[in-house]
Amino acid sequence: MVGHGEAVFMLNCPNGPPILRESYGFGRSDVARIQAILTDHLAALCAEWREIHGHY
């Protein structure tokens, strides 16, 4: 289970890869797992970002 913490990633849409900007309260393995999940869902996350914020 992921611990309590906060991690901020730059998604680098649309092609990635997500890059960690800062993290508090997570170990390296947790951050790696979060980054892998973001990578797996990058297309959907970027599409939602564009829907909310427009093109950037």
C-alpha positions, 0 to 999 in steps of 0.5 A: 500500500502506498504511504501517505504523501504527496508527489507532483509529476510533470506529465510532458503531454502528449508523449511523456514520460512523466517526470517527478518534480517533487515528492514528500512521504513516499519511498522510491518504490512508491514513486516508481510505481506511481510513475509507472501507473501515470505512464500507463494512463498518460494518453487518458490523463493528457486528454482530460487535461486538455478537456479541462485546461485547453491546449497549452 
